[in-house]
Amino acid sequence: MPKPRDDDMLSPRDVVRITGLSLSTIKRMFNDGRFPKPLHLSPRRFGWPAGRVKDWLRTLQDQSRSTRQ
């Protein structure tokens, strides 16, 4: 599957696949402020801009690298 463009909207299923985290972990993390908050697309639907998720993953990788040095 091709990588999403930064302006693509990701469904919860997409975010689970990309991050490797469970949906309950993602929800807990955005409630704690440790993961980007989703955008409400309709009353029962939400999603994340792919750019926000990619930035979050990059930050996580950078933090991981800096702690190993």
PDB file of N, CA, C, O and CB in Angstrom:
ATOM      1  N   MET A   1       0.849  -1.188   0.000  1.00  0.00           N
ATOM      2  CA  MET A   1       0.000   0.000   0.000  1.00  0.00           C
ATOM      3  C   MET A   1       0.887   1.241   0.000  1.00  0.00           C
ATOM      4  O   MET A   1       1.851   1.302   0.763  1.00  0.00           O
ATOM      5  CB  MET A   1      -0.961   0.004   1.227  1.00  0.00           C
ATOM      6  N   PRO A   2       0.581   2.231  -0.840  1.00  0.00           N
ATOM      7  CA  PRO A   2       1.412   3.440  -0.892  1.00  0.00           C
ATOM      8  C   PRO A   2       1.287   4.262   0.386  1.00  0.00           C
ATOM      9  O   PRO A   2       0.269   4.223   1.077  1.00  0.00           O
ATOM     10  CB  PRO A   2       1.026   4.298  -2.099  1.00  0.00           C
ATOM     11  N   LYS A   3       2.353   5.008   0.679  1.00  0.00           N
ATOM     12  CA  LYS A   3       2.313   5.872   1.858  1.00  0.00           C
ATOM     13  C   LYS A   3       1.326   7.006   1.618  1.00  0.00           C
ATOM     14  O   LYS A   3       1.248   7.533   0.508  1.00  0.00           O
ATOM     15  CB  LYS A   3       3.723   6.434   2.187  1.00  0.00           C
ATOM     16  N   PRO A   4       0.575   7.384   2.642  1.00  0.00           N
ATOM     17  CA  PRO A   4      -0.398   8.473   2.464  1.00  0.00           C
ATOM     18  C   PRO A   4       0.300   9.825   2.324  1.00  0.00           C
ATOM     19  O   PRO A   4       1.368  10.057   2.889  1.00  0.00           O
ATOM     20  CB  PRO A   4      -1.379   8.512   3.648  1.00  0.00           C
ATOM     21  N   ARG A   5      -0.332  10.704   1.559  1.00  0.00           N
ATOM     22  CA  ARG A   5       0.159  12.089   1.454  1.00  0.00           C
ATOM     23  C   ARG A   5      -0.180  12.802   2.757  1.00  0.00           C
ATOM     24  O   ARG A   5      -1.093  12.392   3.474  1.00  0.00           O
ATOM     25  CB  ARG A   5      -0.475  12.843   0.211  1.00  0.00           C
ATOM     26  N   ASP A   6       0.548  13.863   3.063  1.00  0.00           N
ATOM     27  CA  ASP A   6       0.352  14.582   4.324  1.00  0.00           C
ATOM     28  C   ASP A   6      -1.072  15.102   4.501  1.00  0.00           C
ATOM     29  O   ASP A   6      -1.558  15.194   5.628  1.00  0.00           O
ATOM     30  CB  ASP A   6       1.318  15.735   4.407  1.00  0.00           C
ATOM     31  N   ASP A   7      -1.742  15.442   3.409  1.00  0.00           N
ATOM     32  CA  ASP A   7      -3.091  16.004   3.535  1.00  0.00           C
ATOM     33  C   ASP A   7      -4.190  14.938   3.467  1.00  0.00           C
ATOM     34  O   ASP A   7      -5.372  15.276   3.529  1.00  0.00           O
ATOM     35  CB  ASP A   7      -3.319  17.033   2.445  1.00  0.00           C
ATOM     36  N   ASP A   8      -3.823  13.663   3.342  1.00  0.00           N
ATOM     37  CA  ASP A   8      -4.813  12.583   3.393  1.00  0.00           C
ATOM     38  C   ASP A   8      -5.361  12.466   4.808  1.00  0.00           C
ATOM     39  O   ASP A   8      -4.648  12.702   5.783  1.00  0.00           O
ATOM     40  CB  ASP A   8      -4.192  11.233   2.934  1.00  0.00           C
ATOM     41  N   MET A   9      -6.634  12.099   4.909  1.00  0.00           N
ATOM     42  CA  MET A   9      -7.236  11.834   6.216  1.00  0.00           C
ATOM     43  C   MET A   9      -7.130  10.340   6.495  1.00  0.00           C
ATOM     44  O   MET A   9      -7.460   9.511   5.646  1.00  0.00           O
ATOM     45  CB  MET A   9      -8.730  12.313   6.267  1.00  0.00           C
ATOM     46  N   LEU A  10      -6.670  10.012   7.686  1.00  0.00           N
ATOM     47  CA  LEU A  10      -6.510   8.618   8.081  1.00  0.00           C
ATOM     48  C   LEU A  10      -7.642   8.203   9.012  1.00  0.00           C
ATOM     49  O   LEU A  10      -8.000   8.924   9.943  1.00  0.00           O
ATOM     50  CB  LEU A  10      -5.146   8.397   8.760  1.00  0.00           C
ATOM     51  N   SER A  11      -8.185   7.047   8.745  1.00  0.00           N
ATOM     52  CA  SER A  11      -9.207   6.492   9.621  1.00  0.00           C
ATOM     53  C   SER A  11      -8.514   5.882  10.843  1.00  0.00           C
ATOM     54  O   SER A  11      -7.301   5.671  10.824  1.00  0.00           O
ATOM     55  CB  SER A  11     -10.079   5.424   8.871  1.00  0.00           C
ATOM     56  N   PRO A  12      -9.267   5.602  11.890  1.00  0.00           N
ATOM     57  CA  PRO A  12      -8.656   4.923  13.038  1.00  0.00           C
ATOM     58  C   PRO A  12      -7.955   3.621  12.625  1.00  0.00           C
ATOM     59  O   PRO A  12      -6.880   3.305  13.136  1.00  0.00           O
ATOM     60  CB  PRO A  12      -9.722   4.625  14.100  1.00  0.00           C
ATOM     61  N   ARG A  13      -8.557   2.878  11.714  1.00  0.00           N
ATOM     62  CA  ARG A  13      -7.940   1.624  11.241  1.00  0.00           C
ATOM     63  C   ARG A  13      -6.590   1.895  10.576  1.00  0.00           C
ATOM     64  O   ARG A  13      -5.636   1.145  10.777  1.00  0.00           O
ATOM     65  CB  ARG A  13      -8.881   0.898  10.248  1.00  0.00           C
ATOM     66  N   ASP A  14      -6.510   2.975   9.777  1.00  0.00           N
ATOM     67  CA  ASP A  14      -5.244   3.343   9.131  1.00  0.00           C
ATOM     68  C   ASP A  14      -4.181   3.686  10.173  1.00  0.00           C
ATOM     69  O   ASP A  14      -3.029   3.268  10.055  1.00  0.00           O
ATOM     70  CB  ASP A  14      -5.453   4.536   8.174  1.00  0.00           C
ATOM     71  N   VAL A  15      -4.574   4.449  11.193  1.00  0.00           N
ATOM     72  CA  VAL A  15      -3.620   4.866  12.229  1.00  0.00           C
ATOM     73  C   VAL A  15      -3.119   3.650  13.005  1.00  0.00           C
ATOM     74  O   VAL A  15      -1.937   3.577  13.343  1.00  0.00           O
ATOM     75  CB  VAL A  15      -4.272   5.888  13.194  1.00  0.00           C
ATOM     76  N   VAL A  16      -3.996   2.707  13.288  1.00  0.00           N
ATOM     77  CA  VAL A  16      -3.588   1.471  13.969  1.00  0.00           C
ATOM     78  C   VAL A  16      -2.561   0.737  13.111  1.00  0.00           C
ATOM     79  O   VAL A  16      -1.544   0.271  13.624  1.00  0.00           O
ATOM     80  CB  VAL A  16      -4.822   0.555  14.254  1.00  0.00           C
ATOM     81  N   ARG A  17      -2.821   0.633  11.813  1.00  0.00           N
ATOM     82  CA  ARG A  17      -1.909  -0.070  10.907  1.00  0.00           C
ATOM     83  C   ARG A  17      -0.556   0.631  10.807  1.00  0.00           C
ATOM     84  O   ARG A  17       0.487  -0.023  10.835  1.00  0.00           O
ATOM     85  CB  ARG A  17      -2.535  -0.188   9.520  1.00  0.00           C
ATOM     86  N   ILE A  18      -0.570   1.952  10.690  1.00  0.00           N
ATOM     87  CA  ILE A  18       0.668   2.709  10.505  1.00  0.00           C
ATOM     88  C   ILE A  18       1.512   2.736  11.774  1.00  0.00           C
ATOM     89  O   ILE A  18       2.734   2.604  11.708  1.00  0.00           O
ATOM     90  CB  ILE A  18       0.352   4.132  10.066  1.00  0.00           C
ATOM     91  N   THR A  19       0.868   2.907  12.934  1.00  0.00           N
ATOM     92  CA  THR A  19       1.623   3.049  14.182  1.00  0.00           C
ATOM     93  C   THR A  19       1.933   1.728  14.859  1.00  0.00           C
ATOM     94  O   THR A  19       2.910   1.627  15.601  1.00  0.00           O
ATOM     95  CB  THR A  19       0.866   3.917  15.131  1.00  0.00           C
ATOM     96  N   GLY A  20       1.114   0.715  14.614  1.00  0.00           N
ATOM     97  CA  GLY A  20       1.284  -0.551  15.310  1.00  0.00           C
ATOM     98  C   GLY A  20       0.690  -0.544  16.712  1.00  0.00           C
ATOM     99  O   GLY A  20       0.888  -1.487  17.479  1.00  0.00           O
ATOM    100  N   LEU A  21      -0.036   0.513  17.046  1.00  0.00           N
ATOM    101  CA  LEU A  21      -0.681   0.623  18.355  1.00  0.00           C
ATOM    102  C   LEU A  21      -2.133   0.192  18.237  1.00  0.00           C
ATOM    103  O   LEU A  21      -2.723   0.264  17.159  1.00  0.00           O
ATOM    104  CB  LEU A  21      -0.584   2.071  18.907  1.00  0.00           C
ATOM    105  N   SER A  22      -2.702  -0.253  19.336  1.00  0.00           N
ATOM    106  CA  SER A  22      -4.120  -0.590  19.325  1.00  0.00           C
ATOM    107  C   SER A  22      -4.943   0.697  19.387  1.00  0.00           C
ATOM    108  O   SER A  22      -4.445   1.742  19.807  1.00  0.00           O
ATOM    109  CB  SER A  22      -4.477  -1.535  20.509  1.00  0.00           C
ATOM    110  N   LEU A  23      -6.185   0.612  18.973  1.00  0.00           N
ATOM    111  CA  LEU A  23      -7.047   1.788  19.006  1.00  0.00           C
ATOM    112  C   LEU A  23      -7.253   2.279  20.437  1.00  0.00           C
ATOM    113  O   LEU A  23      -7.307   3.487  20.669  1.00  0.00           O
ATOM    114  CB  LEU A  23      -8.396   1.475  18.357  1.00  0.00           C
ATOM    115  N   SER A  24      -7.368   1.375  21.389  1.00  0.00           N
ATOM    116  CA  SER A  24      -7.551   1.804  22.779  1.00  0.00           C
ATOM    117  C   SER A  24      -6.305   2.540  23.282  1.00  0.00           C
ATOM    118  O   SER A  24      -6.426   3.501  24.042  1.00  0.00           O
ATOM    119  CB  SER A  24      -7.858   0.586  23.687  1.00  0.00           C
ATOM    120  N   THR A  25      -5.126   2.110  22.873  1.00  0.00           N
ATOM    121  CA  THR A  25      -3.889   2.810  23.261  1.00  0.00           C
ATOM    122  C   THR A  25      -3.835   4.183  22.621  1.00  0.00           C
ATOM    123  O   THR A  25      -3.456   5.155  23.273  1.00  0.00           O
ATOM    124  CB  THR A  25      -2.643   1.992  22.860  1.00  0.00           C
ATOM    125  N   ILE A  26      -4.206   4.275  21.362  1.00  0.00           N
ATOM    126  CA  ILE A  26      -4.220   5.571  20.672  1.00  0.00           C
ATOM    127  C   ILE A  26      -5.183   6.522  21.366  1.00  0.00           C
ATOM    128  O   ILE A  26      -4.843   7.682  21.597  1.00  0.00           O
ATOM    129  CB  ILE A  26      -4.611   5.401  19.185  1.00  0.00           C
ATOM    130  N   LYS A  27      -6.386   6.048  21.702  1.00  0.00           N
ATOM    131  CA  LYS A  27      -7.366   6.898  22.392  1.00  0.00           C
ATOM    132  C   LYS A  27      -6.835   7.362  23.741  1.00  0.00           C
ATOM    133  O   LYS A  27      -6.978   8.532  24.095  1.00  0.00           O
ATOM    134  CB  LYS A  27      -8.691   6.146  22.582  1.00  0.00           C
ATOM    135  N   ARG A  28      -6.226   6.455  24.493  1.00  0.00           N
ATOM    136  CA  ARG A  28      -5.663   6.817  25.794  1.00  0.00           C
ATOM    137  C   ARG A  28      -4.563   7.860  25.620  1.00  0.00           C
ATOM    138  O   ARG A  28      -4.479   8.814  26.393  1.00  0.00           O
ATOM    139  CB  ARG A  28      -5.110   5.569  26.517  1.00  0.00           C
ATOM    140  N   MET A  29      -3.717   7.674  24.599  1.00  0.00           N
ATOM    141  CA  MET A  29      -2.614   8.605  24.378  1.00  0.00           C
ATOM    142  C   MET A  29      -3.106   9.986  23.945  1.00  0.00           C
ATOM    143  O   MET A  29      -2.548  10.989  24.390  1.00  0.00           O
ATOM    144  CB  MET A  29      -1.664   8.044  23.333  1.00  0.00           C
ATOM    145  N   PHE A  30      -4.136  10.074  23.086  1.00  0.00           N
ATOM    146  CA  PHE A  30      -4.581  11.423  22.727  1.00  0.00           C
ATOM    147  C   PHE A  30      -5.355  12.054  23.861  1.00  0.00           C
ATOM    148  O   PHE A  30      -5.374  13.281  23.964  1.00  0.00           O
ATOM    149  CB  PHE A  30      -5.439  11.391  21.465  1.00  0.00           C
ATOM    150  N   ASN A  31      -5.994  11.277  24.717  1.00  0.00           N
ATOM    151  CA  ASN A  31      -6.635  11.848  25.911  1.00  0.00           C
ATOM    152  C   ASN A  31      -5.597  12.387  26.886  1.00  0.00           C
ATOM    153  O   ASN A  31      -5.848  13.373  27.578  1.00  0.00           O
ATOM    154  CB  ASN A  31      -7.508  10.794  26.608  1.00  0.00           C
ATOM    155  N   ASP A  32      -4.422  11.739  26.943  1.00  0.00           N
ATOM    156  CA  ASP A  32      -3.317  12.183  27.807  1.00  0.00           C
ATOM    157  C   ASP A  32      -2.463  13.268  27.169  1.00  0.00           C
ATOM    158  O   ASP A  32      -1.570  13.808  27.822  1.00  0.00           O
ATOM    159  CB  ASP A  32      -2.441  11.007  28.165  1.00  0.00           C
ATOM    160  N   GLY A  33      -2.718  13.600  25.899  1.00  0.00           N
ATOM    161  CA  GLY A  33      -1.934  14.603  25.206  1.00  0.00           C
ATOM    162  C   GLY A  33      -0.644  14.056  24.601  1.00  0.00           C
ATOM    163  O   GLY A  33       0.240  14.832  24.236  1.00  0.00           O
ATOM    164  N   ARG A  34      -0.523  12.746  24.491  1.00  0.00           N
ATOM    165  CA  ARG A  34       0.695  12.142  23.949  1.00  0.00           C
ATOM    166  C   ARG A  34       0.555  11.726  22.490  1.00  0.00           C
ATOM    167  O   ARG A  34       1.498  11.184  21.913  1.00  0.00           O
ATOM    168  CB  ARG A  34       1.081  10.943  24.774  1.00  0.00           C
ATOM    169  N   PHE A  35      -0.592  11.966  21.887  1.00  0.00           N
ATOM    170  CA  PHE A  35      -0.842  11.621  20.492  1.00  0.00           C
ATOM    171  C   PHE A  35      -1.726  12.716  19.919  1.00  0.00           C
ATOM    172  O   PHE A  35      -2.571  13.255  20.633  1.00  0.00           O
ATOM    173  CB  PHE A  35      -1.512  10.198  20.347  1.00  0.00           C
ATOM    174  N   PRO A  36      -1.553  13.059  18.642  1.00  0.00           N
ATOM    175  CA  PRO A  36      -2.385  14.132  18.065  1.00  0.00           C
ATOM    176  C   PRO A  36      -3.878  13.826  18.182  1.00  0.00           C
ATOM    177  O   PRO A  36      -4.315  12.691  17.990  1.00  0.00           O
ATOM    178  CB  PRO A  36      -2.021  14.350  16.593  1.00  0.00           C
ATOM    179  N   LYS A  37      -4.631  14.846  18.494  1.00  0.00           N
ATOM    180  CA  LYS A  37      -6.083  14.678  18.593  1.00  0.00           C
ATOM    181  C   LYS A  37      -6.660  14.527  17.188  1.00  0.00           C
ATOM    182  O   LYS A  37      -6.189  15.157  16.241  1.00  0.00           O
ATOM    183  CB  LYS A  37      -6.743  15.887  19.337  1.00  0.00           C
ATOM    184  N   PRO A  38      -7.674  13.691  17.067  1.00  0.00           N
ATOM    185  CA  PRO A  38      -8.310  13.534  15.750  1.00  0.00           C
ATOM    186  C   PRO A  38      -9.229  14.708  15.445  1.00  0.00           C
ATOM    187  O   PRO A  38      -9.612  15.469  16.333  1.00  0.00           O
ATOM    188  CB  PRO A  38      -9.103  12.218  15.685  1.00  0.00           C
ATOM    189  N   LEU A  39      -9.564  14.834  14.195  1.00  0.00           N
ATOM    190  CA  LEU A  39     -10.543  15.829  13.761  1.00  0.00           C
ATOM    191  C   LEU A  39     -11.893  15.132  13.628  1.00  0.00           C
ATOM    192  O   LEU A  39     -11.973  13.998  13.155  1.00  0.00           O
ATOM    193  CB  LEU A  39     -10.115  16.505  12.406  1.00  0.00           C
ATOM    194  N   HIS A  40     -12.940  15.813  14.044  1.00  0.00           N
ATOM    195  CA  HIS A  40     -14.286  15.259  13.885  1.00  0.00           C
ATOM    196  C   HIS A  40     -14.750  15.559  12.470  1.00  0.00           C
ATOM    197  O   HIS A  40     -14.892  16.718  12.081  1.00  0.00           O
ATOM    198  CB  HIS A  40     -15.284  15.848  14.945  1.00  0.00           C
ATOM    199  N   LEU A  41     -14.983  14.512  11.715  1.00  0.00           N
ATOM    200  CA  LEU A  41     -15.387  14.647  10.319  1.00  0.00           C
ATOM    201  C   LEU A  41     -16.901  14.681  10.176  1.00  0.00           C
ATOM    202  O   LEU A  41     -17.433  15.258   9.227  1.00  0.00           O
ATOM    203  CB  LEU A  41     -14.815  13.506   9.493  1.00  0.00           C
ATOM    204  N   SER A  42     -17.581  14.066  11.116  1.00  0.00           N
ATOM    205  CA  SER A  42     -19.042  14.078  11.196  1.00  0.00           C
ATOM    206  C   SER A  42     -19.371  13.689  12.639  1.00  0.00           C
ATOM    207  O   SER A  42     -18.458  13.370  13.401  1.00  0.00           O
ATOM    208  CB  SER A  42     -19.721  13.082  10.129  1.00  0.00           C
ATOM    209  N   PRO A  43     -20.626  13.705  13.030  1.00  0.00           N
ATOM    210  CA  PRO A  43     -20.932  13.383  14.431  1.00  0.00           C
ATOM    211  C   PRO A  43     -20.406  12.023  14.905  1.00  0.00           C
ATOM    212  O   PRO A  43     -20.100  11.861  16.086  1.00  0.00           O
ATOM    213  CB  PRO A  43     -22.412  13.420  14.628  1.00  0.00           C
ATOM    214  N   ARG A  44     -20.298  11.053  14.005  1.00  0.00           N
ATOM    215  CA  ARG A  44     -19.863   9.721  14.428  1.00  0.00           C
ATOM    216  C   ARG A  44     -18.549   9.280  13.782  1.00  0.00           C
ATOM    217  O   ARG A  44     -18.163   8.117  13.897  1.00  0.00           O
ATOM    218  CB  ARG A  44     -20.936   8.717  14.111  1.00  0.00           C
ATOM    219  N   ARG A  45     -17.870  10.191  13.110  1.00  0.00           N
ATOM    220  CA  ARG A  45     -16.660   9.814  12.379  1.00  0.00           C
ATOM    221  C   ARG A  45     -15.534  10.788  12.693  1.00  0.00           C
ATOM    222  O   ARG A  45     -15.744  11.999  12.752  1.00  0.00           O
ATOM    223  CB  ARG A  45     -16.928   9.775  10.860  1.00  0.00           C
ATOM    224  N   PHE A  46     -14.334  10.244  12.893  1.00  0.00           N
ATOM    225  CA  PHE A  46     -13.173  11.092  13.135  1.00  0.00           C
ATOM    226  C   PHE A  46     -11.978  10.517  12.400  1.00  0.00           C
ATOM    227  O   PHE A  46     -11.971   9.351  12.006  1.00  0.00           O
ATOM    228  CB  PHE A  46     -12.877  11.219  14.649  1.00  0.00           C
ATOM    229  N   GLY A  47     -10.962  11.361  12.221  1.00  0.00           N
ATOM    230  CA  GLY A  47      -9.767  10.925  11.518  1.00  0.00           C
ATOM    231  C   GLY A  47      -8.617  11.873  11.797  1.00  0.00           C
ATOM    232  O   GLY A  47      -8.797  12.927  12.406  1.00  0.00           O
ATOM    233  N   TRP A  48      -7.456  11.494  11.352  1.00  0.00           N
ATOM    234  CA  TRP A  48      -6.238  12.271  11.555  1.00  0.00           C
ATOM    235  C   TRP A  48      -5.643  12.661  10.213  1.00  0.00           C
ATOM    236  O   TRP A  48      -5.612  11.841   9.295  1.00  0.00           O
ATOM    237  CB  TRP A  48      -5.215  11.478  12.387  1.00  0.00           C
ATOM    238  N   PRO A  49      -5.167  13.904  10.077  1.00  0.00           N
ATOM    239  CA  PRO A  49      -4.385  14.238   8.891  1.00  0.00           C
ATOM    240  C   PRO A  49      -3.095  13.403   8.917  1.00  0.00           C
ATOM    241  O   PRO A  49      -2.420  13.331   9.944  1.00  0.00           O
ATOM    242  CB  PRO A  49      -4.067  15.783   8.835  1.00  0.00           C
ATOM    243  N   ALA A  50      -2.764  12.787   7.804  1.00  0.00           N
ATOM    244  CA  ALA A  50      -1.587  11.907   7.748  1.00  0.00           C
ATOM    245  C   ALA A  50      -0.319  12.646   8.163  1.00  0.00           C
ATOM    246  O   ALA A  50       0.564  12.051   8.780  1.00  0.00           O
ATOM    247  CB  ALA A  50      -1.416  11.332   6.335  1.00  0.00           C
ATOM    248  N   GLY A  51      -0.216  13.927   7.835  1.00  0.00           N
ATOM    249  CA  GLY A  51       0.972  14.698   8.195  1.00  0.00           C
ATOM    250  C   GLY A  51       1.198  14.759   9.693  1.00  0.00           C
ATOM    251  O   GLY A  51       2.339  14.701  10.151  1.00  0.00           O
ATOM    252  N   ARG A  52       0.119  14.876  10.465  1.00  0.00           N
ATOM    253  CA  ARG A  52       0.248  14.917  11.930  1.00  0.00           C
ATOM    254  C   ARG A  52       0.765  13.590  12.475  1.00  0.00           C
ATOM    255  O   ARG A  52       1.612  13.561  13.368  1.00  0.00           O
ATOM    256  CB  ARG A  52      -1.103  15.258  12.579  1.00  0.00           C
ATOM    257  N   VAL A  53       0.243  12.491  11.925  1.00  0.00           N
ATOM    258  CA  VAL A  53       0.673  11.166  12.394  1.00  0.00           C
ATOM    259  C   VAL A  53       2.129  10.932  11.997  1.00  0.00           C
ATOM    260  O   VAL A  53       2.912  10.414  12.793  1.00  0.00           O
ATOM    261  CB  VAL A  53      -0.240  10.042  11.810  1.00  0.00           C
ATOM    262  N   LYS A  54       2.495  11.310  10.773  1.00  0.00           N
ATOM    263  CA  LYS A  54       3.890  11.155  10.325  1.00  0.00           C
ATOM    264  C   LYS A  54       4.834  11.984  11.204  1.00  0.00           C
ATOM    265  O   LYS A  54       5.900  11.507  11.594  1.00  0.00           O
ATOM    266  CB  LYS A  54       4.035  11.579   8.838  1.00  0.00           C
ATOM    267  N   ASP A  55       4.441  13.222  11.512  1.00  0.00           N
ATOM    268  CA  ASP A  55       5.269  14.070  12.382  1.00  0.00           C
ATOM    269  C   ASP A  55       5.423  13.445  13.763  1.00  0.00           C
ATOM    270  O   ASP A  55       6.513  13.466  14.336  1.00  0.00           O
ATOM    271  CB  ASP A  55       4.657  15.477  12.508  1.00  0.00           C
ATOM    272  N   TRP A  56       4.342  12.891  14.298  1.00  0.00           N
ATOM    273  CA  TRP A  56       4.391  12.247  15.608  1.00  0.00           C
ATOM    274  C   TRP A  56       5.352  11.062  15.574  1.00  0.00           C
ATOM    275  O   TRP A  56       6.150  10.887  16.495  1.00  0.00           O
ATOM    276  CB  TRP A  56       2.983  11.788  16.043  1.00  0.00           C
ATOM    277  N   LEU A  57       5.283  10.247  14.520  1.00  0.00           N
ATOM    278  CA  LEU A  57       6.189   9.098  14.397  1.00  0.00           C
ATOM    279  C   LEU A  57       7.637   9.548  14.290  1.00  0.00           C
ATOM    280  O   LEU A  57       8.523   8.949  14.900  1.00  0.00           O
ATOM    281  CB  LEU A  57       5.816   8.248  13.178  1.00  0.00           C
ATOM    282  N   ARG A  58       7.887  10.621  13.504  1.00  0.00           N
ATOM    283  CA  ARG A  58       9.257  11.152  13.379  1.00  0.00           C
ATOM    284  C   ARG A  58       9.778  11.632  14.727  1.00  0.00           C
ATOM    285  O   ARG A  58      10.925  11.357  15.081  1.00  0.00           O
ATOM    286  CB  ARG A  58       9.301  12.308  12.356  1.00  0.00           C
ATOM    287  N   THR A  59       8.955  12.340  15.476  1.00  0.00           N
ATOM    288  CA  THR A  59       9.350  12.829  16.800  1.00  0.00           C
ATOM    289  C   THR A  59       9.680  11.664  17.718  1.00  0.00           C
ATOM    290  O   THR A  59      10.669  11.707  18.450  1.00  0.00           O
ATOM    291  CB  THR A  59       8.236  13.692  17.417  1.00  0.00           C
ATOM    292  N   LEU A  60       8.865  10.635  17.682  1.00  0.00           N
ATOM    293  CA  LEU A  60       9.099   9.443  18.497  1.00  0.00           C
ATOM    294  C   LEU A  60      10.427   8.783  18.127  1.00  0.00           C
ATOM    295  O   LEU A  60      11.181   8.371  19.009  1.00  0.00           O
ATOM    296  CB  LEU A  60       7.944   8.441  18.327  1.00  0.00           C
ATOM    297  N   GLN A  61      10.715   8.683  16.828  1.00  0.00           N
ATOM    298  CA  GLN A  61      11.972   8.096  16.371  1.00  0.00           C
ATOM    299  C   GLN A  61      13.160   8.954  16.791  1.00  0.00           C
ATOM    300  O   GLN A  61      14.190   8.430  17.216  1.00  0.00           O
ATOM    301  CB  GLN A  61      11.959   7.923  14.851  1.00  0.00           C
ATOM    302  N   ASP A  62      13.017  10.274  16.671  1.00  0.00           N
ATOM    303  CA  ASP A  62      14.102  11.181  17.077  1.00  0.00           C
ATOM    304  C   ASP A  62      14.384  11.065  18.569  1.00  0.00           C
ATOM    305  O   ASP A  62      15.542  11.056  18.986  1.00  0.00           O
ATOM    306  CB  ASP A  62      13.750  12.636  16.724  1.00  0.00           C
ATOM    307  N   GLN A  63      13.321  10.976  19.376  1.00  0.00           N
ATOM    308  CA  GLN A  63      13.490  10.827  20.816  1.00  0.00           C
ATOM    309  C   GLN A  63      14.180   9.507  21.137  1.00  0.00           C
ATOM    310  O   GLN A  63      15.030   9.442  22.024  1.00  0.00           O
ATOM    311  CB  GLN A  63      12.132  10.908  21.532  1.00  0.00           C
ATOM    312  N   SER A  64      13.815   8.469  20.419  1.00  0.00           N
ATOM    313  CA  SER A  64      14.414   7.156  20.628  1.00  0.00           C
ATOM    314  C   SER A  64      15.910   7.185  20.298  1.00  0.00           C
ATOM    315  O   SER A  64      16.728   6.619  21.023  1.00  0.00           O
ATOM    316  CB  SER A  64      13.696   6.098  19.770  1.00  0.00           C
ATOM    317  N   ARG A  65      16.249   7.850  19.196  1.00  0.00           N
ATOM    318  CA  ARG A  65      17.664   7.964  18.813  1.00  0.00           C
ATOM    319  C   ARG A  65      18.466   8.757  19.829  1.00  0.00           C
ATOM    320  O   ARG A  65      19.597   8.394  20.155  1.00  0.00           O
ATOM    321  CB  ARG A  65      17.790   8.618  17.446  1.00  0.00           C
ATOM    322  N   SER A  66      17.880   9.846  20.334  1.00  0.00           N
ATOM    323  CA  SER A  66      18.617  10.703  21.257  1.00  0.00           C
ATOM    324  C   SER A  66      18.850  10.020  22.608  1.00  0.00           C
ATOM    325  O   SER A  66      19.839  10.306  23.282  1.00  0.00           O
ATOM    326  CB  SER A  66      17.868  12.014  21.461  1.00  0.00           C
ATOM    327  N   THR A  67      17.952   9.124  23.003  1.00  0.00           N
ATOM    328  CA  THR A  67      18.164   8.439  24.278  1.00  0.00           C
ATOM    329  C   THR A  67      19.184   7.312  24.165  1.00  0.00           C
ATOM    330  O   THR A  67      19.752   6.886  25.170  1.00  0.00           O
ATOM    331  CB  THR A  67      16.850   7.887  24.795  1.00  0.00           C
ATOM    332  N   ARG A  68      19.420   6.825  22.940  1.00  0.00           N
ATOM    333  CA  ARG A  68      20.405   5.746  22.745  1.00  0.00           C
ATOM    334  C   ARG A  68      21.814   6.283  22.653  1.00  0.00           C
ATOM    335  O   ARG A  68      22.770   5.520  22.793  1.00  0.00           O
ATOM    336  CB  ARG A  68      20.083   4.950  21.489  1.00  0.00           C
ATOM    337  N   GLN A  69      21.972   7.567  22.425  1.00  0.00           N
ATOM    338  CA  GLN A  69      23.323   8.140  22.252  1.00  0.00           C
ATOM    339  C   GLN A  69      23.939   8.521  23.567  1.00  0.00           C
ATOM    340  O   GLN A  69      25.066   9.014  23.601  1.00  0.00           O
ATOM    341  CB  GLN A  69      23.280   9.357  21.349  1.00  0.00           C
TER     342      GLN A  69
END
